[in-house]
Amino acid sequence: MSKTVKIKNITVGDNKPCFIVAEIGINHNGDIEIAKKLINVAHFCGCNAVKFQKRTVDKVYTQEELKMPRQSIFGSTNGDLKRGLEFGYKEYKEIDKYCKSIGMLWFASCWDIESVDFIEQFDICAHKISSACLTDTELLKKVKNTQKPILLSTGMSTLEEIDKAVEILGNDNLILYHCTSTYPTENKEINLSLIPKLKERYNCPVGFSGHERGIFPSSAAVVMGACSVERHITLDRTMWGSDQAASLEPEGLRKMVRDIRNVPDILGNGIKIVYESEIPIRQKLRRK
């Protein structure tokens, strides 16, 4: 029997409803009201959870990187930008309370040890490890020690690097996400045929974290065996921000969730039968 992972009261794995994650990430642009609107969008569209990103800015970036010139709505340096996009305790406390009030699960991608400790203060349902952090052994061990379900993206990683990460994390409470880290991802680099191969190699549930244009590849990923889909969302792709253009607007998210939920019915059970609806047509059209 294939492995499953329990995320709160939801079982994720083969032959289970697809666990759909709306990644808000940093598309809130440092504004808690935008974050709430995005949570509402995800809830209305039928997603199972929303995800944020958390960094301890002075740990993740060097002082040289933070001092680099970079114009943004927050100031003139890269540090102004990175600090402006980070929510603190007050904002995450409000997110936690708001998600509970509408029955929405939430969690975050933590990019450093301190962020794991920070986010553990709240009632999160899982931990996400981003593709960029897949080779951070110290971070992987820290997240594993929380004993919460782990979602691991595999973009820009070799199989050997994934092997090592899975060796550290184990595969009993792990969902691996096939991912290409280009924003947006061209069709020829999405490579959904890797999904069943990852399932076989690592013997754990495999999802899809997509950065493509449109919604079709996410539904196709579920056809290929993905038990979970994660997509960035936005209120408007023309909004300021580096991730907005590769994100789904509300109507796109609604259609994607609708299509994914229809996949099990469309796939059927693989048994050839004559359906009741076909019988009158057969009687009418078949001559011999």
KALIN-V392171 format. One record per pair of residues at least 24 apart in sequence whose ideal C-beta (glycine too) atoms are under 10 Angstrom apart, sorted by the first residue. I is the first residue (numbers start at 1). J is the second residue. D is the distance in Angstrom with one decimal. If there is no record, write none. Layout:
i: <I/I>
j: <J/J>
d: <D/D>
This chain:
i: <2/2/2/2/2/2/3/3/3/3/3/3/3/3/3/3/4/4/4/4/5/5/5/5/5/5/5/5/5/5/5/5/5/6/6/6/6/7/7/7/7/7/7/7/7/7/7/7/7/8/8/8/8/8/8/8/8/9/9/10/10/10/10/10/11/11/12/12/12/12/12/12/12/12/12/13/13/13/13/13/13/14/14/14/14/14/15/15/16/16/16/16/17/17/17/17/17/17/17/18/18/18/18/18/18/18/18/18/18/18/18/18/18/18/18/19/19/19/19/19/19/19/19/19/19/19/19/19/19/20/20/20/20/20/20/20/20/20/20/20/20/20/20/20/20/20/21/21/21/21/21/21/21/21/21/21/21/21/21/21/21/21/21/21/21/22/22/22/22/22/22/22/22/22/22/22/22/22/22/22/22/22/22/23/23/23/23/23/23/23/23/23/23/23/23/23/23/23/23/23/23/23/24/24/24/24/24/24/24/24/24/24/24/24/25/25/25/25/25/25/25/25/25/25/25/25/25/25/25/25/26/26/26/26/26/26/26/26/26/26/26/26/26/26/26/27/27/27/27/27/27/27/27/27/27/27/27/27/27/27/27/28/28/28/28/28/28/28/28/28/29/29/29/29/29/29/29/29/29/29/29/30/30/30/30/30/30/30/30/30/30/31/31/31/32/32/32/32/32/32/32/34/34/34/35/35/35/35/35/35/36/36/36/36/36/37/37/38/38/38/38/38/38/39/39/39/39/39/39/39/39/40/40/40/40/41/41/41/41/41/41/41/41/41/42/42/42/42/42/42/42/42/43/43/43/43/44/44/44/44/44/45/45/45/45/45/45/45/45/45/45/45/46/46/46/46/46/46/46/47/47/47/47/47/47/47/47/47/47/48/48/48/48/48/48/49/49/49/49/49/49/49/49/49/49/49/49/50/50/50/50/50/50/50/50/51/51/51/51/51/51/51/51/51/51/51/51/51/52/52/52/52/52/52/52/52/52/52/52/52/53/53/53/53/53/53/53/53/53/53/53/54/54/54/54/54/54/54/54/54/54/54/54/54/54/54/54/55/55/55/55/55/55/55/55/55/55/55/55/56/56/56/56/56/56/56/56/56/56/57/57/57/57/57/57/57/57/57/58/58/58/58/59/59/59/59/59/60/60/60/60/60/60/61/72/72/72/73/73/81/85/85/86/88/89/89/89/92/92/92/92/92/93/93/95/96/96/96/96/97/97/99/99/99/107/107/107/109/109/109/110/110/110/110/111/111/112/112/112/112/113/113/113/113/113/114/115/115/116/116/116/116/117/117/119/120/120/124/124/125/126/126/126/126/127/127/128/128/128/128/128/128/129/129/129/129/129/129/130/130/130/130/130/131/131/131/131/131/131/131/131/132/132/132/133/134/134/134/134/134/134/134/135/135/135/135/136/137/137/137/138/139/140/140/140/140/140/140/141/141/143/143/144/144/144/144/144/147/148/149/149/149/149/150/150/150/150/151/151/151/151/151/151/151/151/152/152/152/152/152/152/152/153/153/153/153/153/153/153/153/153/154/154/154/154/154/154/154/154/154/155/155/155/155/155/155/155/156/156/156/157/159/159/159/159/159/162/162/162/163/163/165/166/166/166/166/166/169/170/171/171/171/171/172/172/173/174/174/174/174/174/175/175/175/175/175/175/175/175/176/176/176/176/176/176/176/177/177/177/177/177/177/177/177/177/177/177/178/178/178/178/178/178/178/178/178/179/179/179/179/179/179/180/180/180/180/180/181/181/182/182/182/183/183/183/183/183/183/183/183/183/184/184/184/184/184/184/184/184/184/185/185/185/185/185/185/186/186/187/187/187/187/187/190/190/190/190/192/192/192/192/192/192/192/192/192/193/194/195/195/195/195/195/195/195/195/196/196/196/197/198/198/199/199/199/199/200/210/210/210/211/211/211/212/213/213/213/213/214/214/214/214/215/215/215/215/215/215/215/215/215/215/215/216/216/216/217/218/218/218/218/218/219/219/219/219/219/219/219/219/219/219/220/220/221/221/222/222/222/222/222/222/222/222/223/223/223/223/226/226/228/229/229/229/231/231>
j: <199/203/204/205/225/227/171/172/173/174/175/199/202/203/204/205/175/204/205/227/126/149/150/151/171/172/173/174/175/204/205/227/228/125/126/149/173/48/49/105/107/125/126/148/149/151/173/175/228/48/49/105/123/124/125/126/149/105/125/48/49/105/125/149/205/227/48/126/149/151/175/205/207/227/228/175/204/205/206/227/228/199/205/206/225/227/227/264/205/227/228/264/48/227/228/260/261/263/264/48/207/208/218/219/221/222/226/227/228/229/257/260/261/263/264/47/48/49/105/126/151/175/205/207/226/227/228/229/230/45/46/47/48/49/207/218/222/228/229/230/231/253/256/257/260/261/47/48/49/50/51/105/106/107/126/128/151/177/207/209/228/229/230/231/233/46/47/48/49/50/51/104/106/229/230/231/232/233/247/248/253/256/257/47/49/50/51/52/53/109/128/209/210/211/230/231/232/233/234/243/247/248/50/51/52/53/95/106/108/232/233/234/243/247/50/51/52/53/85/108/109/130/232/233/234/241/242/243/244/247/52/53/54/55/81/82/84/85/86/87/232/241/242/243/244/52/53/85/232/233/234/235/236/237/239/240/241/242/243/244/247/52/53/85/87/91/95/234/235/241/72/73/74/84/85/234/235/239/240/241/244/73/74/81/83/84/85/86/87/91/241/84/87/91/87/90/91/92/94/95/98/234/235/239/87/91/92/94/95/98/94/95/98/99/102/235/250/233/234/235/247/250/253/95/98/99/101/102/104/106/233/98/102/104/250/233/234/235/248/249/250/251/253/254/99/102/104/106/233/250/253/257/99/102/103/104/102/250/253/254/257/233/248/250/251/252/253/254/255/256/257/258/253/254/256/257/258/260/261/104/105/229/230/231/233/253/254/256/257/104/105/125/228/229/257/99/104/105/106/107/124/125/126/128/151/228/230/95/99/104/105/106/107/108/233/105/106/107/108/109/124/126/128/151/209/230/232/233/87/91/92/95/106/107/108/109/110/119/124/128/85/86/87/108/109/110/111/115/128/130/243/86/87/88/92/107/108/109/110/111/112/114/115/116/118/119/128/82/83/85/86/108/109/110/111/112/114/115/118/86/110/111/112/113/114/115/116/117/118/81/82/83/84/85/86/111/112/115/82/83/112/114/111/112/113/114/115/111/112/114/115/132/133/111/240/241/242/240/241/242/241/242/115/118/118/121/122/118/119/121/122/124/121/122/122/121/122/123/124/122/123/123/124/125/148/149/151/133/151/153/139/142/143/146/136/139/136/138/139/142/138/139/141/142/143/142/139/142/142/143/145/146/142/146/146/146/148/148/149/149/150/151/173/175/151/152/152/153/175/177/209/230/153/154/165/169/174/177/155/177/179/181/209/155/156/157/177/179/180/181/209/156/157/181/165/158/161/162/164/165/166/179/161/162/164/165/165/164/165/168/168/168/164/165/166/167/168/169/168/169/168/169/168/169/170/173/174/173/173/173/174/175/205/174/175/176/204/175/176/177/205/207/209/228/230/176/177/179/202/204/207/209/177/178/179/180/181/207/208/209/230/178/179/180/181/194/198/202/206/209/179/180/181/182/185/209/211/180/181/182/181/194/197/198/201/202/198/201/202/201/202/202/198/201/202/203/204/204/204/202/203/204/205/203/204/204/202/203/204/205/206/204/205/206/207/226/227/228/230/201/202/204/205/206/207/228/205/206/207/208/209/210/221/226/228/229/230/206/207/208/209/210/221/224/225/226/207/208/209/210/211/230/208/209/210/211/212/209/211/211/212/246/211/212/232/242/243/244/245/246/247/210/211/212/213/214/232/245/246/247/210/211/212/213/217/246/212/213/212/213/214/216/217/217/218/220/221/217/218/220/221/222/223/224/225/226/224/224/220/221/222/223/224/225/226/227/224/225/226/225/225/226/224/225/226/227/225/246/248/256/243/246/247/246/245/246/248/252/248/252/255/256/248/251/252/253/254/255/256/257/258/259/260/255/256/259/256/248/256/257/259/260/255/256/257/258/259/260/261/262/263/266/259/263/260/263/259/260/261/262/263/264/266/267/260/263/266/267/260/263/260/256/257/260/256/257>
d: <7.9/7.9/8.7/7.6/10.0/9.2/6.8/7.0/9.2/8.5/9.5/9.6/9.5/6.4/5.3/6.3/9.5/9.4/6.6/8.4/8.4/5.1/8.5/8.7/9.7/8.4/5.9/7.0/5.4/7.8/5.7/8.7/9.1/9.8/9.9/7.0/8.4/7.9/7.5/7.0/8.7/5.2/5.4/8.8/5.1/8.7/9.8/8.4/9.2/9.3/8.9/5.9/9.3/9.8/4.7/8.5/8.9/9.3/9.4/6.2/8.6/7.7/8.4/9.9/9.8/9.7/8.8/9.5/8.0/9.2/6.1/5.7/8.0/5.6/5.8/8.4/8.7/4.5/9.5/5.3/9.1/8.2/7.1/9.3/7.3/6.2/8.7/8.5/8.7/6.4/9.5/9.7/8.4/8.9/10.0/9.1/7.6/9.9/7.8/8.4/8.4/9.5/9.4/9.5/9.2/5.5/7.3/6.4/6.2/6.0/8.9/5.1/7.4/7.3/8.6/9.2/5.1/7.4/9.4/9.7/9.2/7.9/8.8/7.2/9.7/6.6/4.0/7.8/8.9/8.5/7.3/4.7/5.3/7.8/9.5/8.9/9.6/7.1/5.4/7.8/8.1/9.1/8.1/5.9/6.4/8.6/6.7/6.7/5.0/7.2/5.4/8.8/9.6/8.5/9.2/8.2/7.8/9.4/8.2/8.3/6.7/7.2/4.1/7.7/9.7/9.9/4.4/8.7/7.3/5.0/7.2/9.2/9.8/9.8/7.9/6.8/8.1/4.6/9.5/8.3/6.6/9.8/9.0/9.9/9.6/7.6/4.7/8.2/8.3/8.4/8.7/8.0/9.8/9.7/5.6/6.4/4.6/6.6/10.0/8.4/8.0/9.6/5.4/6.5/5.6/8.4/9.2/8.8/9.5/8.0/6.4/8.7/9.6/9.2/9.7/7.1/6.6/5.0/9.3/9.3/7.8/9.7/5.9/8.7/9.4/9.1/9.7/5.6/9.9/8.3/8.0/5.7/10.0/9.3/9.8/9.4/9.7/4.7/8.5/9.4/9.6/6.7/7.9/6.3/9.6/9.6/9.7/9.6/6.6/6.9/4.9/8.0/9.9/9.9/7.4/9.9/5.9/9.4/5.6/6.1/6.1/7.8/9.9/8.1/7.5/8.8/9.4/9.6/9.5/9.0/9.7/7.2/9.1/8.2/7.0/9.8/9.9/7.0/6.4/5.7/8.9/8.3/7.1/9.5/8.9/4.9/5.3/7.5/7.4/8.7/9.9/10.0/9.6/9.4/7.3/8.4/5.1/9.5/5.9/7.6/9.0/9.4/6.8/8.6/7.5/7.4/9.7/8.4/6.3/8.5/8.1/8.0/5.8/9.5/9.8/6.0/9.4/5.9/7.5/6.6/9.7/9.1/9.8/7.4/6.3/6.3/10.0/7.3/6.0/7.7/9.8/9.1/7.6/9.0/9.3/6.3/9.0/7.3/9.4/8.7/4.8/9.8/6.5/8.6/9.7/9.8/6.8/9.4/6.4/9.2/7.2/9.1/8.7/5.4/7.7/5.1/9.7/7.7/9.0/7.6/9.7/8.5/9.2/7.0/9.1/9.4/4.7/4.6/8.9/8.1/4.9/8.4/9.1/7.9/9.9/4.7/7.9/9.2/7.1/7.9/9.1/9.4/9.6/9.1/8.4/7.4/9.9/9.5/6.4/8.4/6.2/9.2/8.5/9.9/9.6/8.8/6.9/3.9/6.0/6.6/9.5/6.4/7.8/9.9/9.7/9.5/9.0/8.5/7.1/6.1/7.6/5.0/8.2/9.6/8.2/9.4/7.0/5.7/6.3/6.6/9.7/8.9/5.9/8.5/9.9/7.0/9.3/9.8/7.2/9.5/7.9/7.2/7.1/7.8/4.4/7.5/9.7/8.6/9.6/9.3/8.5/8.9/9.5/6.2/4.8/8.2/7.1/9.0/8.6/7.5/9.4/7.5/7.7/10.0/8.0/9.9/4.6/7.0/5.1/6.9/8.5/9.3/4.3/8.5/6.5/5.4/9.9/7.2/9.7/8.6/6.4/9.8/9.0/7.9/4.4/6.4/9.1/6.0/9.9/8.5/9.0/7.8/5.0/8.2/4.3/5.4/9.8/9.4/7.5/9.7/4.8/5.5/9.9/9.0/6.1/9.6/9.4/9.9/9.3/9.0/9.7/9.4/8.4/4.7/7.8/5.9/8.1/5.1/5.4/9.4/8.3/9.7/9.7/9.8/7.8/9.2/9.8/5.9/9.1/9.4/8.4/9.7/9.6/8.8/7.7/7.5/9.3/7.9/7.3/7.8/5.9/9.5/8.4/7.3/7.9/8.8/4.5/6.0/8.1/9.5/9.7/8.6/9.6/9.6/8.2/8.8/7.9/7.7/8.7/8.3/7.4/8.4/7.2/9.8/8.4/7.7/8.3/9.1/6.7/9.0/6.5/6.3/9.5/5.2/9.3/9.7/9.0/9.6/5.1/6.0/8.8/6.9/8.3/9.6/9.3/6.2/8.5/7.1/9.9/7.3/6.9/5.8/9.1/8.3/7.1/9.3/7.8/7.3/9.4/8.6/9.1/8.2/6.8/9.7/7.8/8.2/9.7/9.4/8.3/9.8/9.1/9.0/9.1/3.4/5.5/6.3/8.4/5.6/9.0/5.1/7.9/7.7/9.6/7.7/9.4/9.9/6.1/7.1/8.8/5.2/9.9/9.8/5.7/9.7/7.6/7.2/9.1/7.9/8.4/6.4/10.0/9.9/9.0/6.0/9.6/9.7/4.7/5.8/6.3/8.6/9.6/7.6/6.8/5.4/7.2/8.5/9.2/7.6/7.7/5.3/7.7/7.0/9.9/5.1/7.3/9.4/9.9/4.9/8.3/6.3/9.6/7.2/8.5/7.6/7.7/5.5/6.5/9.4/9.7/9.3/9.6/9.7/4.5/8.5/4.5/10.0/8.1/8.9/9.8/4.9/8.0/6.3/5.5/9.3/9.2/9.0/7.5/9.8/9.2/8.4/3.8/5.6/3.3/8.2/9.1/7.2/8.2/8.0/4.4/8.7/8.7/9.7/9.3/9.0/7.4/9.8/8.0/8.3/7.5/8.3/8.4/9.8/10.0/8.8/5.4/9.4/7.6/9.4/9.0/5.7/5.7/4.0/9.1/9.7/7.9/8.9/7.9/9.9/5.0/7.8/9.8/6.8/4.7/7.2/5.5/9.9/7.3/5.9/9.9/9.2/5.7/5.7/7.3/5.0/7.2/9.8/9.6/7.2/4.6/6.4/4.2/9.3/9.9/8.4/7.2/9.0/6.5/6.3/7.3/5.2/7.2/9.0/7.3/8.9/9.8/7.1/9.0/7.4/4.1/7.6/7.6/8.4/10.0/8.8/8.3/6.7/8.2/9.1/7.2/6.5/9.2/8.8/5.0/9.5/8.4/7.7/6.7/10.0/7.4/4.2/9.2/9.3/5.6/5.9/5.0/9.1/9.7/6.8/4.2/9.3/7.1/4.7/4.6/8.0/8.2/7.9/7.9/8.6/7.1/8.5/9.2/9.2/7.3/5.2/9.8/8.5/8.3/6.8/9.7/5.7/5.4/9.8/8.4/4.8/9.1/8.1/7.1/8.8/9.7/6.4/9.4/9.5/4.5/5.1/5.6/9.7/6.4/5.2/9.7/9.9/9.1/9.7/9.6/6.0/9.2/9.0/10.0/9.0/9.3/9.3/8.8/4.9/8.9/7.9/9.0/7.6/9.8/9.8/8.8/7.7/9.7/8.9/7.0/10.0/5.8/8.3/9.6/5.7/4.0/9.2/9.3/6.5/8.9/10.0/8.9/8.0/9.8/8.9/5.4/9.3/7.8/6.6/9.5/7.0/9.8/9.4/4.3/5.5/9.7/8.2/6.2/9.3/9.6/9.2/8.8/9.6/8.6/5.3/9.4/9.7/4.7/8.6/9.9/9.0/9.6/6.0/8.2/6.9/9.2/9.7/10.0/7.7/8.9/6.2/6.7/9.6>
